[in-house]
Structure formats: C-alpha cells, structure tokens
Amino acid sequence: MNIYDTLYMLAALEELTPEPTWFKRRYFPTDLALDVFGTSKVLADYKEGNHKAAPFVLPRVGPLPVGRSGFSTYELEPGNIAISKPLTIDQLNKRGFGESLFSTATPEMRARMLLMGDLSDLSARVTRREEWLACETMLNNGCVMRHQTDDPEIYEDIPVQFYDGTNNPALFTPAAKWTHGKDEHTPGNWYWDVIHMIKMLTHRGKPATDLVVSNDVGNFLMEDPWIQYMMDNRRADYGAINPEELTEYVISLGRFNFGGRKLEIFVNDGTFEDQTGKDTPFLAEGSALVTAPNCGKGLYGAVTQKEMDNKWHTRAGMRVPNYLSTIKPPVDETSVSSRPLFAPKTTSPWTSAKNVFDAA
C-alpha cells in the first residue's frame, strides 16, 4: 500500500480527529451526497420567502389557485483554499517533536509519521478559514474571499452576495450606538434593537432562535445592570443567564426573553492568525446576528490537481490532499485543498448588525 497515494490520503483524512467547529456545523451543515460537487462550480438553490395567507372565497366560486413557492438556482464559483508543507532532508535528520532522545527512527520512518501530522495540521487550518467564512457569510449576506499569491501585495478579491441590488435586506442599522443605562424603548438600547432584528427576520417568514454576538458585545451584555434588574423582576419571565462553555471559543450565556420570544445567546471569542500574523476574530468586533440552526448549507466544488503520475486529476471532497516529490531539489510536499462556499437555504435567513458601538 502506497501511503502517498491520493486515495489513501483521502481515506486517512476521514479518519483524523477533525478540528472542532461550531458555526459551520450549526448553520452550514454539508450533505455529502448533495452538497459535494464533482465540478469546479457549485449549484446553490434557495427558496424565496413565503409569508402569504389563504383568502376567503365565495362557495359558488370554488378554491382560488395560487402560485407555487419559487426558488432560485445560481451557479457559483467557490473559493479556492490551498496550503502545503515542504519536507527536506534537513528536517528528516532531526529528532521530531515528542520523539525519544535515543530514538532509532530513520528518515524514512519520520517521513511517514510527518505525513499524518502534516495532513492533520493543514486540515485544521482549512477548518479555521471555514469558521470565518460561516460568520462572514451571515454577517454580510455574502462574503469577499481574498485570494492570495506569493506576493502579499498581489491578490484578487472574489465577492459573492445572496441578494439582488446594492442594499442588503438582512442588515439592521442601529439608530444609535449601544450603551448601558437606557430605557428599553429608546434608541441605543440593545434589547430594543434585538427585538427589531427578530421582527425583520420573522416578517420574512424565517425562524429566530439564536442571538450570536462577538466577544466585545458579549462582555457588554454581561456588564449591563439592566439585565440583572429584569432577571430580578418576578412579574415576568425573562429567561436565565447561565454561562456554559460549548467549545473553546463559543459560550452560551443562556436564554433571554426578547419581547415574548426566547433566544439563546451565543458569544464567539474565537480568533485565528491570518497570513500577516495578525490575530483575527472569526466574527468581527461589534457584531450581532439573529438566526436559527441549519439556515444554510456548506457546498464544495471539485479540486483539479496534477499528481505523482504526472497527470491531471479532478477530485471531489471537502478536503483534497496531494503529495508531490522532486529529486532536484530533493523535496517532498504535502498539500490540502478545499473549495468551499456557504450559501443560505432561503433568502436572507438571518439579520445582522455591525459596529453596534459606532452607530451614529
């Protein structure tokens, strides 16, 4: 068995313990049979909103025909993620991490051990980019995917948006910046704004169960004395604030009553290191989202690559590995590629607010 064969590495990737995700798994699940394409482009179907009621009709007329709910199909180009790790003889001759000081491992043995570690690390990096993509898609009802080159000054921004025109129908703009100590019925009160965000969603016929906020907004909510005052109000049930760690970067604050509708509040304090070394949050600071689980789907296009047989191959999968080797210079290279695109199942199944502390 050739462990460097692409099919073997594809199977090995499936056996690896995946990097934990939350946003991708909760809001953009992937159906392996329907959402992983064997072509470079993907098809995104999503339904139009249906908020119509049945009419009264005269008995002698009979039932009135109504149109079927429409849906839109878009052929979209997914983003292209591709990263690799080179392996040289200098690295193979050195003791590896966790290896015994008196290890008898040969360079050949180290090469095989490093292969699995490299696949795991590269896949985890792809997962972190997917978490950012999930947050960015909900926050902007689309996203701008910046495709890099070897030169950081040379890149191409590839945008995708899931609405027509220039105005994002899922964007809520606060009338004033969020501050503490304001009456709940005045501009600038976060509670009143969240109720309006919920109404924007439910008036489109979409469910609203989750309030997702960035870390700074989560801290703001926890520090607001108004919450404690309302929780102590025994005349009404405003829910329960009971923080619970769900993953290493997602915390559930509990369920809170927003005008009669209870939402679970999730705080995202996750970050990743970008290409410049900057620590970047998955969800941009000053952000809030109202949505519901399974509001979208994770689509994946096929990856076309040249492999060790010196032929081009098109592979379908969420992660596509490759192994290349050259004699001059003597270098092995392991890569992992992915072509994700996260799309809504229906039109605008979320409402977002950005820069809530900077609103005019």
C-alpha positions as CSV (number, residue, x, y, z in Angstrom):
1,M,0.0,0.0,0.0
2,N,1.4,3.4,-1.0
3,I,0.7,5.8,1.8
4,Y,1.4,8.7,-0.5
5,D,-1.3,7.8,-3.0
6,T,-4.1,10.4,-3.1
7,L,-6.8,7.9,-2.4
8,Y,-5.0,6.6,0.6
9,M,-4.6,10.1,2.0
10,L,-8.3,10.9,1.3
11,A,-9.2,7.9,3.5
12,A,-6.6,9.0,6.1
13,L,-8.1,12.5,6.3
14,E,-11.5,11.0,7.1
15,E,-10.1,9.1,10.0
16,L,-8.3,12.0,11.5
17,T,-10.0,13.8,14.5
18,P,-11.3,17.0,12.9
19,E,-10.6,20.4,14.2
20,P,-13.8,21.3,16.3
21,T,-16.2,23.7,14.5
22,W,-19.3,25.3,15.7
23,F,-20.6,27.9,13.2
24,K,-20.0,25.7,10.2
25,R,-21.6,22.7,11.8
26,R,-24.6,24.5,13.4
27,Y,-25.5,26.9,10.5
28,F,-24.0,25.4,7.3
29,P,-24.1,21.5,7.5
30,T,-22.9,19.6,4.5
31,D,-24.8,16.7,2.9
32,L,-22.0,14.6,1.4
33,A,-24.4,13.2,-1.2
34,L,-25.9,16.5,-2.4
35,D,-23.5,19.3,-1.5
36,V,-20.1,18.0,-2.6
37,F,-19.8,18.5,-6.4
38,G,-17.6,16.8,-9.0
39,T,-17.3,20.1,-10.9
40,S,-15.3,23.3,-10.3
41,K,-18.6,25.3,-9.8
42,V,-21.5,24.5,-7.5
43,L,-25.2,24.9,-7.7
44,A,-26.9,26.8,-4.9
45,D,-30.7,26.5,-4.7
46,Y,-32.6,28.6,-2.2
47,K,-36.3,29.3,-1.8
48,E,-38.0,32.7,-1.8
49,G,-39.8,33.7,1.3
50,N,-43.4,32.6,1.7
51,H,-45.5,34.7,4.1
52,K,-48.8,34.7,2.3
53,A,-52.2,33.8,3.8
54,A,-55.1,32.0,2.3
55,P,-58.0,34.2,1.1
56,F,-61.8,33.9,1.8
57,V,-63.7,32.9,-1.2
58,L,-67.4,32.6,-2.1
59,P,-68.6,28.9,-2.0
60,R,-70.0,29.1,-5.5
61,V,-66.6,30.1,-6.9
62,G,-64.6,27.3,-5.5
63,P,-61.0,27.3,-4.5
64,L,-58.7,30.0,-5.9
65,P,-55.5,28.8,-7.5
66,V,-52.2,30.1,-6.0
67,G,-48.7,30.0,-7.4
68,R,-46.1,27.6,-6.1
69,S,-43.3,29.0,-3.9
70,G,-40.4,30.0,-6.2
71,F,-36.8,29.2,-5.7
72,S,-33.6,30.5,-7.3
73,T,-30.7,28.5,-8.7
74,Y,-27.3,30.0,-9.0
75,E,-24.1,28.6,-10.5
76,L,-21.4,29.9,-8.3
77,E,-17.6,29.7,-8.2
78,P,-16.5,28.6,-4.7
79,G,-13.4,29.9,-3.1
80,N,-10.1,28.1,-3.5
81,I,-8.1,27.2,-0.4
82,A,-4.7,25.5,-1.0
83,I,-1.9,25.2,1.5
84,S,1.2,22.9,1.6
85,K,4.1,21.8,3.8
86,P,7.5,21.1,2.2
87,L,9.8,18.4,3.7
88,T,13.6,18.3,3.2
89,I,16.3,16.0,4.3
90,D,17.4,18.5,7.0
91,Q,14.1,18.1,8.7
92,L,14.2,14.3,8.4
93,N,17.6,14.0,10.0
94,K,16.5,15.9,13.1
95,R,14.6,14.4,16.1
96,G,10.9,15.1,15.7
97,F,8.6,16.6,18.3
98,G,7.8,14.1,21.1
99,E,10.4,11.7,19.8
100,S,12.7,10.0,22.3
101,L,16.2,11.4,22.7
102,F,17.6,8.0,21.9
103,S,15.1,7.3,19.0
104,T,16.2,4.8,16.4
105,A,13.7,6.2,13.9
106,T,15.1,6.5,10.4
107,P,14.4,9.4,8.0
108,E,12.1,7.1,6.0
109,M,10.1,6.4,9.2
110,R,10.0,10.0,10.1
111,A,8.7,10.9,6.6
112,R,5.7,8.6,7.2
113,M,5.0,9.9,10.6
114,L,5.2,13.5,9.5
115,L,2.8,12.9,6.6
116,M,-0.1,12.3,9.0
117,G,0.8,15.2,11.2
118,D,1.0,17.5,8.2
119,L,-2.4,16.4,6.9
120,S,-3.9,17.0,10.3
121,D,-2.4,20.5,10.7
122,L,-3.3,21.6,7.1
123,S,-6.9,20.3,7.5
124,A,-7.2,22.3,10.8
125,R,-6.1,25.5,9.1
126,V,-8.8,25.0,6.4
127,T,-11.3,24.5,9.2
128,R,-10.4,27.8,10.8
129,R,-10.9,29.5,7.5
130,E,-14.3,27.8,7.1
131,E,-15.4,29.1,10.5
132,W,-14.5,32.7,9.4
133,L,-16.4,32.1,6.1
134,A,-19.5,31.0,8.0
135,C,-19.5,34.1,10.2
136,E,-18.7,36.4,7.3
137,T,-21.5,35.0,5.1
138,M,-24.1,35.5,7.8
139,L,-22.8,39.0,8.8
140,N,-22.8,40.3,5.2
141,N,-25.3,38.1,3.5
142,G,-22.4,37.1,1.3
143,C,-18.6,37.5,1.6
144,V,-15.5,38.7,-0.1
145,M,-12.9,36.0,-0.5
146,R,-9.4,37.4,-0.9
147,H,-7.2,35.0,-2.9
148,Q,-3.5,35.5,-2.2
149,T,-0.3,34.9,-4.2
150,D,3.3,34.5,-3.2
151,D,3.5,38.3,-3.1
152,P,1.3,39.8,-0.4
153,E,0.8,42.9,-2.5
154,I,-0.8,40.9,-5.3
155,Y,-4.2,39.4,-4.7
156,E,-7.7,39.2,-6.1
157,D,-10.9,39.8,-4.2
158,I,-13.7,37.5,-5.3
159,P,-17.1,38.6,-3.9
160,V,-20.4,36.7,-3.6
161,Q,-23.7,38.0,-2.4
162,F,-27.0,36.3,-1.8
163,Y,-29.3,39.2,-2.6
164,D,-30.1,41.4,-5.6
165,G,-29.2,45.1,-5.8
166,T,-27.0,47.1,-3.6
167,N,-29.0,47.2,-0.3
168,N,-28.6,44.2,1.9
169,P,-32.2,43.3,3.1
170,A,-30.8,41.4,6.1
171,L,-28.8,44.3,7.5
172,F,-30.1,46.1,10.6
173,T,-28.6,49.5,11.3
174,P,-28.9,50.7,14.9
175,A,-30.3,54.3,15.3
176,A,-27.7,55.0,18.0
177,K,-24.7,53.2,19.4
178,W,-25.4,50.6,22.1
179,T,-24.8,52.0,25.6
180,H,-25.8,51.0,29.2
181,G,-28.5,52.7,31.3
182,K,-31.0,53.5,28.6
183,D,-34.7,52.7,28.8
184,E,-35.5,49.6,26.7
185,H,-37.8,51.6,24.4
186,T,-35.3,54.3,23.4
187,P,-32.8,54.2,20.5
188,G,-29.4,52.9,21.6
189,N,-30.9,50.2,23.9
190,W,-29.6,46.9,22.7
191,Y,-32.7,45.0,23.9
192,W,-35.0,47.1,21.7
193,D,-32.7,46.7,18.7
194,V,-32.6,42.9,19.1
195,I,-36.4,42.9,19.1
196,H,-36.4,44.8,15.8
197,M,-33.8,42.4,14.4
198,I,-36.1,39.5,15.3
199,K,-39.1,41.2,13.6
200,M,-37.1,41.8,10.5
201,L,-36.5,38.0,10.3
202,T,-39.9,36.7,11.3
203,H,-41.7,39.2,9.0
204,R,-39.8,37.4,6.2
205,G,-41.2,34.1,7.5
206,K,-37.9,32.9,8.9
207,P,-37.3,31.3,12.4
208,A,-35.4,33.2,15.0
209,T,-33.9,31.1,17.9
210,D,-30.2,32.3,18.2
211,L,-28.6,35.6,19.1
212,V,-24.9,35.3,18.1
213,V,-22.6,38.1,19.3
214,S,-18.9,38.9,19.1
215,N,-16.8,38.8,22.2
216,D,-16.9,42.6,22.9
217,V,-20.7,42.6,22.6
218,G,-21.0,39.6,24.9
219,N,-18.9,41.4,27.5
220,F,-21.2,44.5,27.1
221,L,-24.3,42.4,27.7
222,M,-22.9,40.7,30.8
223,E,-22.0,44.1,32.3
224,D,-25.4,45.7,31.7
225,P,-27.1,46.2,35.1
226,W,-30.4,46.3,33.2
227,I,-30.2,42.6,32.6
228,Q,-29.9,41.9,36.3
229,Y,-32.8,44.2,37.0
230,M,-35.0,42.4,34.5
231,M,-34.0,39.0,35.8
232,D,-35.0,40.0,39.3
233,N,-38.4,41.2,38.0
234,R,-40.7,38.4,39.2
235,R,-43.6,39.8,37.3
236,A,-42.2,38.5,34.0
237,D,-40.1,35.5,32.9
238,Y,-37.0,37.0,31.2
239,G,-35.2,33.7,31.0
240,A,-32.0,32.6,32.7
241,I,-28.4,33.7,32.3
242,N,-26.3,30.6,33.0
243,P,-23.0,30.8,31.0
244,E,-21.8,27.4,29.6
245,E,-18.7,26.7,27.6
246,L,-19.7,24.9,24.4
247,T,-16.3,24.9,22.6
248,E,-13.0,26.5,23.3
249,Y,-14.3,29.7,21.6
250,V,-18.1,29.6,21.9
251,I,-20.0,30.3,25.2
252,S,-23.8,30.1,25.7
253,L,-25.0,32.8,28.1
254,G,-28.4,31.2,28.4
255,R,-31.9,32.0,27.1
256,F,-33.4,35.5,27.3
257,N,-36.8,36.8,26.5
258,F,-37.0,39.4,23.7
259,G,-40.5,40.8,23.5
260,G,-42.0,37.4,24.2
261,R,-39.6,35.3,22.1
262,K,-36.8,33.5,23.9
263,L,-33.4,33.4,22.1
264,E,-30.3,31.6,23.2
265,I,-27.3,34.0,23.4
266,F,-24.0,32.7,22.0
267,V,-20.7,34.6,22.4
268,N,-18.0,33.9,19.9
269,D,-14.5,34.9,21.2
270,G,-12.6,32.7,18.7
271,T,-9.7,34.0,16.7
272,F,-7.1,32.8,14.2
273,E,-3.8,34.0,12.9
274,D,-4.0,35.3,9.3
275,Q,-1.3,35.4,6.6
276,T,0.2,38.6,8.1
277,G,0.4,37.1,11.6
278,K,-2.5,39.3,12.8
279,D,-4.9,37.8,15.4
280,T,-8.2,38.0,13.7
281,P,-11.7,37.2,15.2
282,F,-14.0,34.7,13.4
283,L,-16.8,37.2,14.0
284,A,-15.9,40.8,13.6
285,E,-16.0,43.0,16.7
286,G,-19.2,44.9,17.3
287,S,-21.3,42.3,15.6
288,A,-24.7,40.7,16.4
289,L,-26.6,38.1,14.4
290,V,-30.2,36.7,14.8
291,T,-30.7,33.4,13.0
292,A,-31.6,29.8,13.5
293,P,-29.7,26.5,13.1
294,N,-29.4,24.8,9.7
295,C,-30.2,28.1,7.9
296,G,-27.6,27.4,5.2
297,K,-25.6,24.6,3.6
298,G,-21.9,24.1,3.1
299,L,-21.2,23.5,-0.6
300,Y,-17.8,22.2,-2.0
301,G,-16.5,22.3,-5.5
302,A,-14.1,19.8,-7.0
303,V,-10.3,20.3,-6.9
304,T,-8.2,19.7,-10.1
305,Q,-4.6,19.0,-9.4
306,K,-1.5,17.3,-11.0
307,E,-0.4,14.2,-9.1
308,M,2.6,12.0,-8.9
309,D,1.7,10.1,-12.1
310,N,2.2,13.5,-13.9
311,K,-1.5,13.5,-14.9
312,W,-4.3,15.9,-14.0
313,H,-7.0,14.6,-11.7
314,T,-10.3,16.1,-10.6
315,R,-11.2,15.1,-7.0
316,A,-14.5,15.7,-5.2
317,G,-14.4,16.2,-1.5
318,M,-14.4,18.6,1.5
319,R,-10.6,18.1,1.8
320,V,-8.4,17.0,-1.1
321,P,-4.8,16.0,-0.3
322,N,-1.9,15.7,-2.7
323,Y,1.7,14.6,-2.4
324,L,4.5,15.7,-4.8
325,S,8.1,14.8,-4.8
326,T,11.1,16.1,-6.7
327,I,14.7,14.7,-7.0
328,K,16.3,18.0,-7.8
329,P,16.0,19.7,-5.4
330,P,15.2,16.7,-3.1
331,V,11.9,18.0,-1.6
332,D,8.6,16.3,-0.7
333,E,5.5,18.5,-0.4
334,T,2.1,17.6,1.2
335,S,-0.8,19.8,0.3
336,V,-4.5,20.0,1.2
337,S,-7.0,21.9,-0.9
338,S,-10.7,22.8,-0.5
339,R,-13.2,24.7,-2.5
340,P,-16.0,25.8,0.0
341,L,-18.9,28.1,-0.5
342,F,-21.5,28.6,2.2
343,A,-25.0,29.5,1.0
344,P,-28.4,30.2,2.6
345,K,-31.2,27.7,2.1
346,T,-33.7,30.5,1.8
347,T,-33.4,34.2,1.0
348,S,-31.8,36.1,3.9
349,P,-32.4,33.6,6.8
350,W,-30.5,35.9,9.2
351,T,-30.4,39.5,10.4
352,S,-27.1,41.2,11.2
353,A,-25.9,44.3,12.9
354,K,-22.4,45.6,12.5
355,N,-20.4,48.1,14.5
356,V,-23.1,48.5,17.2
357,F,-20.8,50.6,19.4
358,D,-20.0,53.0,16.5
359,A,-23.6,53.7,15.2
360,A,-24.5,57.3,14.6
